[in-house]
Amino acid sequence: MKLNFLHPTASSRFRPLLAVAALASLASLPVRADASGAKPATTCAALSERTVHEYTILSATDLEATGDVPERCRVLGVLPPEIVFEVVLPAEWNGSIVMRGNGGYAGNSPDTPGSIRASERIVADGFVSVYTNTGHDRTAEPLGTFAFNNRQKEIDYSFRAVRLTIQTAKELAGIYYGRPPNYTYWRGCSTGGRQGLMAAQRFPKDFDGILVGAPVLDFTGTQIWGAWNALALADAPLTLSEMEAVAKEVYAKCDGLDGLEDGLLEDPRACDFDPARDLPRCNSVATDQCFDDGQIEALAKIYGGVISKGEQVFPGQPAGAEAAPPSGRRRTSGWQGWIVSEDGPSRQQVFAETFLRYLAFEPDDPEFELRDLDFDEDLGRMDFIRSILDATDPDLSRFRDAGGKMLMYFGWADTALNPLMGVNYYEEALRVTGDETRDFFRLFMVPGMFHCSGGLGVSQADYFASLMAWVEDGKVPQRIEASRVVQGKTELTRPLCPYPEVAVYDGAGDPAESASFACAPPGAR
């Protein structure tokens, strides 16, 4: 049992979570005042005095303006036991807070150059910027090793770090500016998407607006899926040249199903691609243009999804990500790295192995190998980690009642995280919370986009601006304009439509222009 942080009694296992309620009571805020253009009401140095029982301030530093980044106060602190957080407060505040999410197994220091640049971009727009490492240091504890015999760090990574950090940030902002925030926003992709969904489900009053990109919401299922795919290819590997042949057959069969042959699948679920039926078989040895029985079987498993006790328990990879991006971009399959790797284990395999060794079971087993996984028996041994780590609760009624708004986007050609995970969750939320779910939660699927960005189609869009307009002005996002930009040149624009609507070509205009498309229900072509 992972109980090294507490006395080993049932009542004490979750005692650290009581600190959440204590901190929340300290950070409760009055009705919002207009804080636009607010200036500091105290000094940056005074914030260092805020070391209290609930958190420790390590430093509070005045930073001069540089370029388009304004003068600011940067606060670094620790929430016990090891949650490092950063709050950056601009000298002129627009009245809102933005907390950004993490990626992968998190653990990134706020002092890394990339993290500093990200916080500077947020502050440059007048927001207070907030960030946390989620309770561990990835340089000392890479991937899932932080969770080895440490339940506290599992809980911190799962949800506690984000909860305590945003509550602390609200308190510090209130002290620094002498008034509460107008709005508090979350934005993140991948793990950051899961964190945003988790906040809406567990702590529905923490954020007014939540931007959720490609969320690994079923974290446990995703790692099982990664193990399934890696095992499928272990004895029948595929090359990137062979993936080009797969892509050719997929697009020959399905590209025109949406009414336009443009190298994009508007909704891959309409593509009835069957490797056993549609791929050429080799008479003897596999080549780049044909496939042997083992490869056909491996592909069928990947497209078919995880099977346990005769039933699918996690969806298969949708068709469409096999292709390479257009000319002028990196020429690789969308499967490269995540599913197919020619130089070592795939990312799916690496992520699955660390999960199975350090998070999935009790006790931890650092020697666990993928081939040891029993898909019929072992999945039922992961109930605890599911209960704290997966953001799969479809009941968003409390978030709705709190007045929150949430915008989620997912690339249809994502191979890091299965896009059907997002679609299935949204449909379940509609079923549980009702049709009015669309009044506060909308999903935008992006044809051809890889993980969070890039890929075959459009991938650049200002989702956050749409979310802000929804939260602050009541402007419901009916469509979001997106583009594909290569080497500074816009090659393609296309509208993103609120699910289940899709972009429908008018049959006459330039297919590279967004104006030639309307958002309409599926089948309205």
C-alpha positions as CSV (number, residue, x, y, z in Angstrom):
1,M,0.0,0.0,0.0
2,K,1.2,3.5,-0.8
3,L,0.8,5.0,2.6
4,N,4.3,6.4,3.4
5,F,3.0,9.9,4.0
6,L,0.4,9.0,6.7
7,H,-0.4,6.6,9.5
8,P,-1.7,3.4,7.8
9,T,-5.3,3.8,8.8
10,A,-8.3,4.0,6.5
11,S,-9.4,7.4,8.0
12,S,-5.9,8.9,7.6
13,R,-5.2,7.9,4.0
14,F,-6.8,11.1,2.6
15,R,-6.1,13.5,5.5
16,P,-3.9,15.8,3.2
17,L,-7.0,16.5,1.2
18,L,-8.5,18.3,4.2
19,A,-6.0,21.0,3.4
20,V,-8.0,21.7,0.3
21,A,-11.1,22.8,2.3
22,A,-9.0,24.8,4.7
23,L,-7.2,26.7,1.9
24,A,-10.4,27.2,0.0
25,S,-12.0,28.9,3.0
26,L,-9.0,31.3,3.2
27,A,-9.3,32.1,-0.4
28,S,-13.0,32.6,-0.7
29,L,-13.7,35.8,-2.5
30,P,-16.4,38.4,-2.5
31,V,-18.5,39.4,-5.5
32,R,-16.2,40.5,-8.3
33,A,-15.3,44.2,-8.7
34,D,-14.1,45.6,-12.0
35,A,-10.4,45.0,-11.8
36,S,-9.5,46.1,-15.4
37,G,-6.3,48.1,-15.4
38,A,-5.7,47.4,-11.7
39,K,-2.3,48.4,-10.3
40,P,-0.6,46.9,-7.2
41,A,-2.0,47.8,-3.8
42,T,1.1,46.5,-2.1
43,T,4.7,45.7,-2.9
44,C,6.0,42.5,-4.5
45,A,8.3,42.0,-1.5
46,A,5.4,42.1,0.9
47,L,4.1,38.9,-0.7
48,S,7.1,37.0,0.7
49,E,5.6,37.6,4.1
50,R,2.6,35.4,3.1
51,T,4.4,32.2,4.2
52,V,1.7,30.5,6.2
53,H,0.7,27.1,7.4
54,E,-0.8,26.2,4.0
55,Y,2.1,27.3,1.8
56,T,5.6,28.7,1.8
57,I,6.7,31.6,-0.4
58,L,10.3,30.9,-1.6
59,S,10.7,34.3,-3.4
60,A,8.8,37.3,-4.6
61,T,10.8,39.2,-7.2
62,D,10.2,42.5,-9.0
63,L,11.1,42.0,-12.7
64,E,11.6,45.0,-15.1
65,A,9.8,45.3,-18.4
66,T,11.6,43.6,-21.3
67,G,10.3,44.0,-24.9
68,D,6.5,43.4,-24.9
69,V,6.6,41.8,-21.4
70,P,5.6,44.4,-18.8
71,E,7.0,45.0,-15.3
72,R,5.9,42.2,-13.1
73,C,6.1,40.5,-9.7
74,R,7.2,36.8,-9.9
75,V,6.3,34.7,-6.9
76,L,7.6,31.1,-6.4
77,G,6.3,29.0,-3.6
78,V,5.7,25.5,-2.3
79,L,2.6,23.7,-1.1
80,P,3.4,20.8,1.1
81,P,4.8,18.4,0.5
82,E,6.5,19.2,-2.8
83,I,4.1,21.2,-5.0
84,V,6.1,24.0,-6.6
85,F,4.0,26.9,-7.9
86,E,4.5,30.1,-9.8
87,V,2.3,33.2,-9.8
88,V,3.4,36.1,-12.0
89,L,1.5,39.4,-11.5
90,P,1.8,42.2,-14.0
91,A,2.1,45.8,-12.9
92,E,-1.1,46.6,-14.9
93,W,-3.6,43.9,-14.5
94,N,-6.6,43.2,-16.9
95,G,-8.5,41.7,-14.0
96,S,-8.3,38.0,-15.0
97,I,-6.1,35.0,-14.1
98,V,-4.9,32.3,-16.5
99,M,-3.6,29.0,-15.2
100,R,-1.8,26.8,-17.8
101,G,-1.7,23.1,-17.8
102,N,1.1,20.5,-18.0
103,G,2.1,17.8,-20.5
104,G,2.7,14.1,-20.1
105,Y,3.7,13.1,-16.6
106,A,4.4,16.8,-15.7
107,G,7.1,17.7,-13.2
108,N,8.5,20.6,-15.3
109,S,10.1,23.4,-13.2
110,P,8.7,26.9,-13.7
111,D,12.3,28.0,-14.2
112,T,12.8,26.2,-17.5
113,P,13.2,28.6,-20.5
114,G,10.0,27.2,-22.2
115,S,7.9,27.7,-19.0
116,I,9.2,31.2,-18.5
117,R,8.4,32.2,-22.1
118,A,4.9,30.7,-21.6
119,S,4.2,32.7,-18.5
120,E,5.6,35.9,-20.1
121,R,3.2,35.6,-23.0
122,I,0.3,35.4,-20.6
123,V,1.5,38.4,-18.6
124,A,2.1,40.3,-21.8
125,D,-1.6,40.2,-22.4
126,G,-2.3,41.6,-18.9
127,F,-3.3,38.4,-17.1
128,V,-1.9,37.0,-13.9
129,S,-0.1,33.8,-14.9
130,V,-0.3,30.7,-12.8
131,Y,1.6,27.3,-13.1
132,T,2.5,24.3,-11.0
133,N,4.9,21.3,-11.4
134,T,2.1,19.1,-9.9
135,G,4.3,18.0,-6.9
136,H,7.5,16.4,-8.3
137,D,10.6,17.2,-10.3
138,R,10.8,15.3,-13.6
139,T,14.6,15.6,-13.7
140,A,14.9,13.6,-10.5
141,E,11.8,11.5,-11.1
142,P,11.2,11.1,-14.8
143,L,7.9,9.8,-16.3
144,G,5.9,7.9,-13.7
145,T,8.7,7.1,-11.3
146,F,7.6,9.9,-9.0
147,A,4.7,7.7,-7.9
148,F,6.9,4.8,-6.7
149,N,5.4,3.8,-3.3
150,N,4.1,7.4,-2.9
151,R,0.4,7.8,-2.9
152,Q,0.6,11.5,-1.9
153,K,2.4,12.3,-5.2
154,E,-0.1,10.4,-7.1
155,I,-2.9,12.5,-5.6
156,D,-1.0,15.7,-6.1
157,Y,-0.4,14.8,-9.8
158,S,-4.0,13.7,-10.3
159,F,-5.8,16.8,-9.0
160,R,-4.6,18.3,-5.7
161,A,-1.7,20.4,-7.1
162,V,-4.0,22.3,-9.5
163,R,-6.7,22.8,-6.9
164,L,-4.4,24.2,-4.2
165,T,-2.3,26.3,-6.7
166,I,-5.3,28.2,-8.1
167,Q,-6.7,28.8,-4.7
168,T,-3.4,30.2,-3.6
169,A,-3.0,32.3,-6.7
170,K,-6.4,33.9,-6.1
171,E,-5.4,34.7,-2.6
172,L,-2.1,36.3,-3.7
173,A,-3.7,38.3,-6.5
174,G,-6.3,39.6,-4.1
175,I,-3.6,40.7,-1.6
176,Y,-1.4,42.2,-4.3
177,Y,-4.1,44.2,-6.2
178,G,-6.4,44.7,-3.2
179,R,-9.4,43.2,-5.1
180,P,-10.5,39.8,-6.4
181,P,-10.2,38.7,-10.0
182,N,-13.0,39.3,-12.5
183,Y,-12.5,35.9,-14.2
184,T,-10.3,32.9,-13.7
185,Y,-9.4,30.8,-16.7
186,W,-7.7,27.4,-17.4
187,R,-6.0,26.4,-20.6
188,G,-4.1,23.3,-21.4
189,C,-3.7,20.4,-23.8
190,S,-3.1,16.7,-23.3
191,T,-2.4,16.3,-19.6
192,G,-3.4,19.9,-19.4
193,G,-6.7,19.0,-21.0
194,R,-7.3,16.3,-18.4
195,Q,-6.5,18.7,-15.6
196,G,-9.1,21.2,-16.9
197,L,-11.8,18.5,-17.2
198,M,-10.9,17.3,-13.7
199,A,-11.3,20.8,-12.3
200,A,-14.8,21.1,-13.9
201,Q,-15.8,17.8,-12.4
202,R,-14.3,18.0,-8.9
203,F,-14.0,21.7,-8.2
204,P,-16.6,23.4,-10.5
205,K,-16.2,26.9,-8.9
206,D,-12.4,27.2,-9.4
207,F,-12.6,28.4,-13.0
208,D,-15.0,30.6,-14.9
209,G,-13.7,29.4,-18.3
210,I,-11.9,26.1,-19.1
211,L,-10.1,25.5,-22.4
212,V,-9.6,21.7,-22.8
213,G,-7.3,20.5,-25.7
214,A,-7.0,16.8,-26.6
215,P,-7.5,15.7,-23.0
216,V,-6.1,12.4,-21.7
217,L,-9.3,12.2,-19.7
218,D,-9.3,8.4,-19.5
219,F,-5.7,8.2,-18.5
220,T,-5.8,4.6,-17.4
221,G,-7.6,3.4,-20.5
222,T,-5.1,5.4,-22.7
223,Q,-2.1,3.6,-21.1
224,I,-3.8,0.2,-21.6
225,W,-4.4,1.2,-25.2
226,G,-0.7,2.1,-25.6
227,A,0.2,-1.3,-24.3
228,W,-2.3,-3.0,-26.6
229,N,-0.9,-1.3,-29.7
230,A,2.8,-1.9,-28.7
231,L,2.1,-5.6,-28.2
232,A,0.2,-5.8,-31.5
233,L,3.3,-4.6,-33.3
234,A,5.9,-6.4,-31.2
235,D,6.1,-9.4,-33.4
236,A,4.9,-7.7,-36.7
237,P,6.5,-4.3,-36.8
238,L,5.6,-1.7,-39.5
239,T,7.9,0.7,-41.2
240,L,7.1,4.3,-42.2
241,S,7.3,3.3,-45.8
242,E,4.6,0.7,-45.2
243,M,2.5,3.4,-43.5
244,E,2.6,5.4,-46.7
245,A,1.0,2.4,-48.4
246,V,-1.6,2.1,-45.7
247,A,-2.3,5.9,-46.0
248,K,-2.7,5.5,-49.8
249,E,-5.4,2.8,-49.4
250,V,-7.2,4.7,-46.6
251,Y,-7.5,7.9,-48.6
252,A,-8.4,6.2,-51.9
253,K,-11.3,4.6,-50.1
254,C,-12.5,7.4,-47.8
255,D,-11.2,10.9,-48.8
256,G,-14.3,11.8,-50.9
257,L,-16.9,10.6,-48.4
258,D,-17.3,14.1,-47.1
259,G,-18.0,15.6,-50.5
260,L,-14.5,16.9,-51.2
261,E,-11.3,15.2,-52.0
262,D,-8.9,17.4,-50.1
263,G,-6.7,15.0,-48.2
264,L,-8.8,15.3,-45.1
265,L,-11.4,13.0,-43.4
266,E,-14.1,15.3,-41.9
267,D,-15.2,12.4,-39.7
268,P,-13.1,9.2,-39.8
269,R,-16.0,7.2,-38.3
270,A,-17.5,7.3,-41.8
271,C,-14.5,5.5,-43.2
272,D,-15.1,1.7,-43.4
273,F,-11.4,0.7,-43.7
274,D,-10.6,-2.9,-43.0
275,P,-6.9,-3.9,-43.3
276,A,-7.8,-7.6,-44.0
277,R,-10.0,-6.6,-46.9
278,D,-8.4,-3.4,-48.2
279,L,-4.6,-3.9,-48.0
280,P,-2.6,-5.9,-50.6
281,R,-1.2,-9.1,-49.1
282,C,2.3,-10.4,-49.9
283,N,2.7,-13.7,-51.5
284,S,5.8,-14.4,-49.4
285,V,8.0,-11.6,-47.9
286,A,6.4,-8.3,-46.9
287,T,7.5,-5.2,-48.9
288,D,6.7,-1.5,-48.7
289,Q,3.7,-2.2,-50.9
290,C,2.2,-5.3,-49.4
291,F,1.6,-6.8,-46.0
292,D,2.0,-10.2,-44.4
293,D,-0.6,-11.9,-42.2
294,G,1.1,-10.8,-39.0
295,Q,1.1,-7.1,-40.1
296,I,-2.6,-7.4,-41.2
297,E,-3.5,-8.8,-37.8
298,A,-1.5,-6.1,-36.0
299,L,-3.3,-3.4,-37.9
300,A,-6.7,-5.0,-37.3
301,K,-5.9,-4.9,-33.5
302,I,-4.9,-1.3,-33.6
303,Y,-8.0,-0.2,-35.6
304,G,-10.2,-2.5,-33.6
305,G,-9.4,-1.3,-30.1
306,V,-8.6,-3.0,-26.8
307,I,-10.5,-6.2,-26.1
308,S,-11.1,-7.6,-22.6
309,K,-13.2,-10.6,-21.9
310,G,-14.6,-10.5,-25.4
311,E,-15.7,-6.8,-25.3
312,Q,-14.1,-3.6,-26.5
313,V,-13.0,-1.5,-23.5
314,F,-11.2,1.2,-25.3
315,P,-11.7,2.4,-28.9
316,G,-9.3,1.7,-31.7
317,Q,-7.3,4.3,-33.7
318,P,-9.5,6.1,-36.2
319,A,-8.4,6.0,-39.8
320,G,-6.8,9.1,-41.3
321,A,-3.6,9.7,-39.3
322,E,-1.5,7.3,-41.4
323,A,-0.7,10.1,-44.0
324,A,2.1,12.6,-43.9
325,P,1.6,16.3,-43.7
326,P,1.4,18.3,-46.9
327,S,4.6,19.4,-48.8
328,G,6.7,21.9,-47.1
329,R,6.3,20.2,-43.8
330,R,8.0,17.3,-42.1
331,R,7.3,14.3,-44.3
332,T,6.2,11.6,-41.8
333,S,3.2,9.5,-41.0
334,G,1.0,10.7,-38.2
335,W,1.7,7.3,-36.6
336,Q,5.4,8.0,-36.4
337,G,6.8,8.1,-32.9
338,W,3.5,7.5,-31.1
339,I,2.5,4.1,-32.6
340,V,5.2,3.2,-35.1
341,S,8.9,3.7,-34.3
342,E,11.9,2.6,-36.3
343,D,14.4,3.5,-33.6
344,G,13.3,2.1,-30.3
345,P,10.1,1.8,-28.3
346,S,7.2,4.0,-29.4
347,R,6.0,6.8,-27.1
348,Q,2.8,4.8,-26.4
349,Q,4.9,1.9,-25.2
350,V,7.1,4.1,-23.0
351,F,4.2,5.9,-21.4
352,A,2.3,2.6,-20.9
353,E,5.3,0.8,-19.3
354,T,5.9,3.6,-16.8
355,F,2.2,3.7,-15.9
356,L,2.1,-0.1,-15.3
357,R,5.2,-0.1,-13.2
358,Y,4.5,2.8,-11.0
359,L,0.9,3.8,-11.0
360,A,-1.4,1.1,-12.1
361,F,-1.1,-1.6,-9.4
362,E,-0.5,-2.0,-5.7
363,P,2.3,-2.8,-4.8
364,D,4.4,-1.1,-7.5
365,D,6.4,-3.4,-9.7
366,P,9.3,-1.6,-11.4
367,E,10.2,-4.8,-13.3
368,F,6.7,-5.2,-14.9
369,E,6.9,-5.9,-18.6
370,L,4.1,-5.3,-21.2
371,R,4.0,-9.0,-22.0
372,D,3.0,-9.6,-18.3
373,L,-0.2,-7.6,-18.8
374,D,-3.4,-9.8,-18.8
375,F,-6.1,-7.8,-20.6
376,D,-8.8,-10.0,-19.1
377,E,-7.7,-10.0,-15.5
378,D,-5.4,-7.0,-14.8
379,L,-7.7,-4.2,-15.8
380,G,-9.9,-4.8,-12.8
381,R,-6.9,-4.2,-10.5
382,M,-6.6,-0.5,-11.5
383,D,-9.7,0.8,-9.7
384,F,-7.9,3.1,-7.3
385,I,-5.8,4.9,-9.9
386,R,-8.9,5.3,-12.0
387,S,-10.7,6.9,-9.1
388,I,-8.2,9.7,-8.7
389,L,-6.5,10.1,-12.1
390,D,-9.3,9.7,-14.7
391,A,-11.5,12.7,-15.5
392,T,-14.4,10.7,-16.9
393,D,-17.3,11.8,-14.8
394,P,-19.9,13.0,-17.3
395,D,-22.1,14.8,-14.8
396,L,-21.2,18.5,-15.2
397,S,-24.3,19.8,-13.6
398,R,-22.3,21.5,-10.8
399,F,-20.1,23.2,-13.3
400,R,-23.2,24.4,-15.2
401,D,-24.8,25.6,-12.0
402,A,-21.7,27.6,-11.1
403,G,-21.9,29.4,-14.4
404,G,-18.8,28.0,-15.9
405,K,-18.1,27.6,-19.7
406,M,-15.9,25.0,-21.2
407,L,-14.5,24.6,-24.8
408,M,-12.9,21.4,-25.8
409,Y,-11.0,20.6,-29.1
410,F,-9.5,17.4,-30.4
411,G,-7.7,16.5,-33.6
412,W,-9.2,13.7,-35.6
413,A,-5.7,12.5,-36.6
414,D,-4.3,12.4,-33.0
415,T,-2.2,9.3,-32.4
416,A,-1.0,10.3,-28.9
417,L,-4.5,10.3,-27.5
418,N,-7.5,8.7,-29.1
419,P,-9.9,11.4,-30.4
420,L,-12.8,9.0,-29.9
421,M,-12.1,9.3,-26.2
422,G,-13.2,13.0,-26.4
423,V,-16.2,12.4,-28.6
424,N,-17.5,9.5,-26.5
425,Y,-17.1,11.6,-23.3
426,Y,-18.9,14.5,-24.8
427,E,-21.8,12.3,-26.0
428,E,-22.0,10.8,-22.5
429,A,-22.1,14.3,-21.0
430,L,-25.0,15.2,-23.3
431,R,-26.8,12.1,-22.2
432,V,-26.2,12.7,-18.5
433,T,-26.3,16.4,-18.1
434,G,-28.9,17.0,-20.9
435,D,-29.2,18.9,-24.2
436,E,-28.5,22.1,-22.3
437,T,-24.9,20.9,-22.0
438,R,-24.3,22.8,-25.3
439,D,-25.2,26.0,-23.5
440,F,-22.0,25.7,-21.4
441,F,-19.8,23.0,-22.9
442,R,-18.9,22.6,-26.6
443,L,-16.6,20.3,-28.5
444,F,-14.8,21.2,-31.7
445,M,-13.3,18.3,-33.7
446,V,-10.4,19.2,-36.0
447,P,-10.1,17.1,-39.2
448,G,-6.5,16.0,-39.9
449,M,-4.9,17.6,-36.8
450,F,-2.3,15.6,-34.9
451,H,-1.8,15.9,-31.1
452,C,-2.7,19.4,-30.0
453,S,-1.5,21.0,-33.2
454,G,0.1,20.3,-36.6
455,G,-0.9,17.5,-39.0
456,L,-2.7,17.3,-42.3
457,G,-5.3,20.1,-42.1
458,V,-5.8,23.3,-40.2
459,S,-4.4,23.4,-36.7
460,Q,-4.0,27.1,-35.7
461,A,-7.1,28.7,-34.1
462,D,-7.7,31.2,-31.3
463,Y,-9.8,28.9,-29.1
464,F,-9.0,31.0,-26.0
465,A,-10.5,34.2,-27.6
466,S,-13.7,32.3,-28.3
467,L,-13.8,31.0,-24.7
468,M,-13.3,34.5,-23.3
469,A,-16.0,36.0,-25.6
470,W,-18.4,33.2,-24.3
471,V,-17.6,33.8,-20.7
472,E,-17.5,37.5,-20.6
473,D,-19.9,38.6,-23.4
474,G,-22.2,35.6,-23.7
475,K,-21.1,35.0,-27.3
476,V,-21.7,31.3,-27.9
477,P,-19.0,29.9,-30.2
478,Q,-20.9,28.9,-33.4
479,R,-17.8,28.3,-35.5
480,I,-14.1,28.9,-35.0
481,E,-11.9,30.1,-37.8
482,A,-8.7,28.0,-38.2
483,S,-5.8,27.9,-40.6
484,R,-2.8,25.9,-41.8
485,V,0.3,28.0,-41.9
486,V,3.5,26.7,-43.5
487,Q,6.7,28.8,-43.4
488,G,4.7,31.9,-42.6
489,K,2.3,31.4,-45.5
490,T,-1.4,30.6,-45.0
491,E,-2.2,27.6,-47.2
492,L,-5.7,26.7,-46.0
493,T,-8.5,28.1,-43.9
494,R,-11.4,26.2,-42.6
495,P,-14.2,26.6,-40.0
496,L,-14.2,24.3,-37.0
497,C,-17.8,23.5,-36.0
498,P,-19.4,22.6,-32.7
499,Y,-19.9,18.8,-32.5
500,P,-21.8,17.1,-34.0
501,E,-21.9,19.7,-36.8
502,V,-19.3,19.4,-39.6
503,A,-17.9,21.8,-42.2
504,V,-19.9,21.4,-45.4
505,Y,-18.4,22.6,-48.7
506,D,-20.8,24.8,-50.8
507,G,-19.6,23.1,-54.1
508,A,-18.6,26.3,-55.8
509,G,-16.1,28.4,-53.8
510,D,-12.4,27.9,-53.3
511,P,-12.0,24.8,-51.2
512,A,-9.0,26.4,-49.5
513,E,-11.1,29.2,-48.1
514,S,-13.2,29.0,-45.0
515,A,-15.9,31.2,-46.6
516,S,-16.7,28.2,-48.9
517,F,-17.9,26.1,-45.9
518,A,-20.9,26.2,-43.6
519,C,-21.3,24.4,-40.3
520,A,-24.2,21.9,-40.6
521,P,-25.5,18.7,-39.1
522,P,-23.9,15.5,-40.4
523,G,-25.4,14.3,-43.7
524,A,-26.5,17.8,-44.7
525,R,-24.5,17.7,-47.9
